[in-house]
Amino acid sequence: MMKKLVCIAALSVLMSGCGDSEVGDVSLGLFTLKDIKLNSMHDPLIPGVTCHVASVEANLSLSDPSDSSISCRQTGDITPAMIANIDKSDSGEVVFKKSKSIFLKSMKVRRIYDAKNQTLMYLSYSTKETSGSFKHSLSTVPLWGTKAYTTNNPTND
């Protein structure tokens, strides 16, 4: 069993650098095996939005820290058809997921639509409680100035 865990951990470390979405890697020092990885992701249903996520990865560890930061911007067209196709429930939908541990911990990015303010919200969060808290970060992309923005928004009284 222990041999299996070691193999899984080694594979996890090897696979952590294989993503084509990685756009930056900052070492946290000479005597640490932790780095801040910067990843770029495009919303699959709204390709006019690009999010950059920064998270700490601990090489040779079975679990990465839960901290992350997210910043999302409009980088292309956002159309009414794109907005029509997204989940508009209060909990939205997961648009990106990354494993942070062999023990079922992951970092997720969830898109939630704020219809009243015509804004896309992107929430980055850890699925495992750490030090009494679920780590999370929020970024918003307003539809103002896009083709998807409507001046007669019926939900905006």
GIJOTA-V830776 format. One record per residue. N is the residue number from 0. RES is the residue in one small letter. SS is DSSP state (@ for helix, = for strand, . for the rest). Layout:
n=N res=RES ss=SS
n=N res=RES ss=SS
This chain:
n=0 res=m ss=.
n=1 res=m ss=@
n=2 res=k ss=@
n=3 res=k ss=@
n=4 res=l ss=@
n=5 res=v ss=@
n=6 res=c ss=@
n=7 res=i ss=@
n=8 res=a ss=@
n=9 res=a ss=@
n=10 res=l ss=@
n=11 res=s ss=@
n=12 res=v ss=@
n=13 res=l ss=@
n=14 res=m ss=@
n=15 res=s ss=@
n=16 res=g ss=.
n=17 res=c ss=.
n=18 res=g ss=.
n=19 res=d ss=.
n=20 res=s ss=.
n=21 res=e ss==
n=22 res=v ss==
n=23 res=g ss==
n=24 res=d ss==
n=25 res=v ss==
n=26 res=s ss==
n=27 res=l ss=.
n=28 res=g ss=.
n=29 res=l ss=.
n=30 res=f ss=.
n=31 res=t ss=.
n=32 res=l ss=.
n=33 res=k ss==
n=34 res=d ss==
n=35 res=i ss==
n=36 res=k ss==
n=37 res=l ss==
n=38 res=n ss==
n=39 res=s ss==
n=40 res=m ss==
n=41 res=h ss==
n=42 res=d ss=.
n=43 res=p ss=.
n=44 res=l ss=.
n=45 res=i ss=.
n=46 res=p ss=.
n=47 res=g ss=.
n=48 res=v ss==
n=49 res=t ss==
n=50 res=c ss==
n=51 res=h ss==
n=52 res=v ss==
n=53 res=a ss==
n=54 res=s ss==
n=55 res=v ss==
n=56 res=e ss==
n=57 res=a ss==
n=58 res=n ss=.
n=59 res=l ss=.
n=60 res=s ss=.
n=61 res=l ss=.
n=62 res=s ss==
n=63 res=d ss=.
n=64 res=p ss=.
n=65 res=s ss=.
n=66 res=d ss=.
n=67 res=s ss==
n=68 res=s ss==
n=69 res=i ss==
n=70 res=s ss==
n=71 res=c ss==
n=72 res=r ss==
n=73 res=q ss==
n=74 res=t ss=.
n=75 res=g ss=.
n=76 res=d ss=.
n=77 res=i ss=.
n=78 res=t ss=.
n=79 res=p ss=@
n=80 res=a ss=@
n=81 res=m ss=@
n=82 res=i ss=@
n=83 res=a ss=@
n=84 res=n ss=.
n=85 res=i ss=.
n=86 res=d ss=.
n=87 res=k ss=.
n=88 res=s ss=.
n=89 res=d ss=.
n=90 res=s ss=.
n=91 res=g ss=.
n=92 res=e ss==
n=93 res=v ss==
n=94 res=v ss==
n=95 res=f ss==
n=96 res=k ss==
n=97 res=k ss==
n=98 res=s ss==
n=99 res=k ss=.
n=100 res=s ss==
n=101 res=i ss=.
n=102 res=f ss=.
n=103 res=l ss=.
n=104 res=k ss=.
n=105 res=s ss==
n=106 res=m ss==
n=107 res=k ss==
n=108 res=v ss==
n=109 res=r ss==
n=110 res=r ss==
n=111 res=i ss==
n=112 res=y ss==
n=113 res=d ss==
n=114 res=a ss=.
n=115 res=k ss=.
n=116 res=n ss=.
n=117 res=q ss=.
n=118 res=t ss==
n=119 res=l ss==
n=120 res=m ss==
n=121 res=y ss==
n=122 res=l ss==
n=123 res=s ss==
n=124 res=y ss==
n=125 res=s ss==
n=126 res=t ss=.
n=127 res=k ss=.
n=128 res=e ss=.
n=129 res=t ss==
n=130 res=s ss=.
n=131 res=g ss=.
n=132 res=s ss==
n=133 res=f ss=.
n=134 res=k ss=.
n=135 res=h ss==
n=136 res=s ss==
n=137 res=l ss==
n=138 res=s ss==
n=139 res=t ss==
n=140 res=v ss==
n=141 res=p ss==
n=142 res=l ss=.
n=143 res=w ss=.
n=144 res=g ss=.
n=145 res=t ss=.
n=146 res=k ss=.
n=147 res=a ss=.
n=148 res=y ss=.
n=149 res=t ss=.
n=150 res=t ss=.
n=151 res=n ss=.
n=152 res=n ss=.
n=153 res=p ss=.
n=154 res=t ss=.
n=155 res=n ss=.
n=156 res=d ss=.
